[in-house]
Amino acid sequence: MNPRTILVTGATQGLGRGLAHALAARGDTVLLHGRDRARLESAAAEVRAAAPGAVVRTYLADLSDLDQVAALADQVRAAEPRLDALVNNAVAGGGSRPLVRELSAQGHELRFAVNHLAPYVLTRALLPLLTASRPARVVNVASIGQEAVDFDNVMLQRDYEGLRAYCRSKLALIMATFELAAELDGTGVTVNTLHPAHLMDTEGVRAYGLTPLVGVEEGVAPTLRLITDPELIATTGRYFDRFTDVRAHDQAYDPAARRRLMDVTHGLLAGHLSPAS
């Protein structure tokens, strides 16, 4: 395949950093996103050193602030002539203090904001560029950890726990993936999601107090496949457990639940989506 331009969010550590190295080694133009300038520049320098001649550009934004998410999309659209793939990888995990409920800049529960609302806003804002670059792909990094969204307690103002919030936000991401894939079917832009690997050696896993079971490289390979495999060029609206197309949580296949989630999502995002979204 010809070199492509790919944006990876959360690229300063863990899976995102590993993906950046793998994509740069392929000769792709890699757009690295991070929320800390020093870590972002360090990651970019590391990728450039490992793949001399690689084209690497950086974008700074805190995805817990929807204003910064919108600004990130504006910057990418203004600077990049094309975008062949968007990898929504940035994540808020269970947290080091899982009983402390945290909020985003807009006052939303933090895990729901970072893991669902931010990628939804970013993807919709970048759709014109993705569509113009078609065939293009959106890959949403989810998790095997999924729990049904409680529509009477979406922001977990009751019974809060960090891992519960994480699992619900990841199922929301999967549900939104299926909705967007159906909407974009036939446009040349595919939207898929995956659980890349179980308990990778990442900062988030360790912060919650879990013991990593595998290295980050175990998650890079299946994610890279969804980004690059020519045989998946028309595959859309699917959830993968690593390399296997499997069924997600039952709620993801409930049309009424998905519609309700999208209604909630659009209500929370008033002012952060274009009228066409």
C-alpha positions in Angstrom: 0.0 0.0 0.0 1.1 3.6 -0.6 2.3 5.6 2.4 -0.7 7.0 4.3 -1.4 9.7 6.9 -2.6 8.4 10.2 -3.6 10.2 13.4 -3.1 8.3 16.7 -4.4 9.8 19.9 -2.8 9.1 23.1 0.5 8.4 21.4 3.0 9.4 24.1 2.9 6.0 25.9 1.7 2.5 25.8 -0.2 1.2 22.8 -0.3 4.6 21.0 3.4 4.9 21.2 3.9 1.4 20.0 1.5 2.0 17.1 3.4 5.2 16.1 6.7 3.2 15.9 5.0 0.5 13.8 3.4 2.9 11.4 6.5 5.0 11.0 8.5 1.9 10.2 6.0 1.2 7.4 6.7 4.6 5.9 3.4 6.2 6.8 3.1 9.8 7.9 2.3 9.6 11.6 0.4 12.4 13.4 1.0 12.0 17.1 -1.4 13.4 19.7 -0.7 13.9 23.4 -1.7 16.2 26.2 1.7 16.9 27.7 4.1 18.8 25.4 7.3 17.4 26.8 6.1 13.8 26.5 4.7 14.5 23.1 8.0 15.9 21.7 9.9 13.0 23.4 7.7 10.4 21.7 8.1 12.1 18.4 11.9 12.3 18.7 12.0 8.6 19.6 9.9 7.6 16.6 12.0 9.8 14.3 15.2 8.2 15.6 13.9 4.7 15.2 12.6 5.4 11.7 15.0 7.9 10.0 13.2 9.8 7.3 9.8 9.2 8.8 7.4 12.0 8.6 6.1 12.7 12.1 4.0 15.7 13.2 2.6 16.4 16.6 -0.7 17.8 18.0 -1.2 18.9 21.5 -4.7 18.7 23.3 -6.3 17.6 26.5 -9.1 15.3 25.4 -10.9 15.8 28.8 -11.7 19.3 27.5 -14.1 19.3 24.5 -13.0 22.8 23.5 -9.5 21.4 23.0 -10.9 18.4 21.1 -12.6 20.7 18.7 -9.5 22.8 18.4 -7.4 19.7 17.7 -9.8 18.8 14.8 -9.5 22.3 13.4 -5.7 22.2 13.5 -5.6 18.8 11.7 -8.1 19.9 9.0 -6.1 23.1 8.5 -2.6 21.5 8.3 -3.2 18.1 6.8 -4.0 17.6 3.1 -5.4 14.1 3.8 -6.2 11.7 6.6 -6.3 8.0 5.8 -6.9 6.7 9.3 -7.9 8.0 12.7 -7.0 5.8 15.7 -9.0 6.8 18.8 -6.6 5.3 21.4 -6.3 7.9 24.2 -7.9 6.5 27.4 -8.8 7.3 30.9 -8.5 4.1 32.9 -9.9 3.1 36.2 -7.6 5.5 38.0 -5.3 5.3 40.9 -8.1 6.5 43.3 -11.0 4.5 41.9 -13.5 5.7 44.4 -12.9 9.4 43.6 -15.3 10.5 40.9 -13.5 12.9 38.5 -15.0 15.4 36.1 -14.0 16.7 32.7 -13.7 20.4 31.9 -17.3 20.5 30.9 -18.4 18.8 34.1 -19.0 15.3 32.6 -17.8 12.1 34.3 -14.2 11.9 33.2 -14.1 8.3 31.8 -17.3 8.8 29.8 -15.9 12.2 28.5 -12.4 10.9 27.5 -13.3 7.4 26.3 -16.6 8.2 24.5 -17.4 11.9 24.1 -14.0 13.0 22.9 -13.5 10.4 20.2 -17.0 11.0 19.0 -16.5 14.7 18.7 -13.0 14.2 17.1 -14.3 11.7 14.6 -17.3 13.7 13.5 -15.2 16.8 13.1 -12.6 15.0 10.9 -15.2 13.2 8.8 -14.9 15.7 5.9 -11.1 15.1 5.7 -11.5 11.3 6.1 -14.2 11.2 3.4 -12.0 13.3 1.0 -9.2 10.8 1.6 -11.3 7.6 1.1 -10.9 4.8 1.4 -10.3 5.8 5.0 -10.6 4.0 8.4 -11.6 4.9 11.9 -10.3 2.5 14.6 -11.7 2.9 18.1 -9.6 1.1 20.8 -12.1 -0.3 23.2 -11.8 -3.1 25.8 -13.1 -6.5 26.6 -14.2 -4.9 29.9 -17.7 -3.8 29.1 -20.7 -3.0 31.3 -24.2 -1.9 30.3 -24.8 1.9 30.4 -27.4 2.8 33.0 -29.4 5.6 31.4 -30.7 6.6 34.7 -27.2 7.1 36.0 -25.1 7.8 32.9 -22.7 10.1 34.8 -22.4 7.6 37.7 -23.4 10.2 40.3 -24.5 7.1 42.3 -22.4 4.0 42.9 -19.3 5.4 41.4 -16.2 3.2 40.9 -13.4 3.9 38.4 -13.3 0.5 36.7 -17.1 0.5 36.4 -17.0 3.9 34.8 -14.3 2.7 32.4 -16.2 -0.4 31.4 -19.4 1.6 30.7 -17.5 4.2 28.7 -15.9 1.6 26.6 -19.3 0.0 25.8 -20.6 3.5 24.9 -17.6 3.8 22.5 -18.5 0.4 20.9 -22.2 1.4 20.6 -21.2 4.7 18.9 -18.9 2.8 16.6 -21.8 0.6 15.4 -24.0 3.7 14.9 -21.4 5.6 12.9 -20.5 2.6 10.8 -24.1 2.2 9.8 -24.4 5.9 9.0 -21.2 5.9 6.9 -21.9 2.6 5.1 -21.0 3.0 1.4 -19.1 6.3 1.9 -15.6 4.7 1.8 -15.0 5.4 5.5 -15.1 2.3 7.7 -15.5 2.3 11.5 -14.4 -0.6 13.6 -13.4 -1.2 17.2 -11.3 -3.7 19.1 -10.0 -5.1 22.4 -6.2 -5.1 21.5 -4.9 -7.3 24.3 -5.6 -8.3 27.8 -3.9 -6.3 30.6 -1.1 -4.8 28.6 1.9 -3.3 30.4 0.6 0.3 30.4 0.5 3.1 32.9 -3.3 2.9 33.2 -3.2 -0.8 34.1 -0.5 -0.3 36.7 -2.2 2.9 38.1 -5.4 0.9 38.9 -3.3 -1.7 40.8 -3.5 -4.5 38.2 -0.6 -6.7 37.2 0.2 -6.5 33.5 0.1 -9.9 31.7 1.5 -9.0 28.2 3.7 -6.4 26.6 2.3 -3.5 24.6 3.5 -5.2 21.4 0.7 -7.8 21.8 -1.8 -5.1 21.3 0.0 -3.3 18.5 -0.3 -6.2 16.0 -4.1 -6.5 16.0 -4.6 -2.8 16.0 -2.2 -2.3 13.1 -4.1 -4.9 11.2 -7.4 -3.0 11.5 -5.5 0.1 10.3 -3.6 -1.4 7.4 -4.9 -4.8 6.2 -6.1 -4.5 2.6 -8.5 -7.5 3.2 -10.4 -5.3 5.7 -10.9 -2.4 3.4 -14.7 -2.9 3.3 -15.1 -4.3 6.8 -17.1 -1.9 9.0 -19.2 -1.9 12.2 -17.4 -4.8 13.8 -15.9 -5.5 17.2 -12.7 -7.6 17.4 -11.1 -9.3 20.3 -7.5 -9.0 19.1 -7.7 -10.7 15.6 -11.1 -12.3 16.0 -14.4 -10.8 14.9 -16.6 -11.4 18.0 -19.8 -10.2 19.7 -19.6 -7.3 22.1 -21.8 -6.8 25.1 -25.5 -7.5 24.3 -26.5 -3.9 24.9 -24.4 -2.9 21.8 -26.9 -4.7 19.6 -30.0 -3.2 21.1 -31.2 -0.5 18.6 -33.3 1.3 21.3 -30.3 1.5 23.7 -28.0 2.7 20.9 -30.5 5.4 19.9 -30.9 6.4 23.5 -27.1 6.6 23.9 -26.8 8.8 20.8 -29.6 11.1 22.1 -27.7 11.4 25.4 -24.5 12.0 23.6 -25.8 14.7 21.3 -27.4 16.4 24.3 -24.2 16.5 26.2 -22.3 17.7 23.1 -24.5 20.7 22.3 -22.2 23.4 21.0 -19.4 21.0 20.2 -20.8 19.3 17.1 -21.4 21.0 13.7 -25.0 21.3 12.6 -24.4 18.4 10.1 -23.4 16.1 12.9 
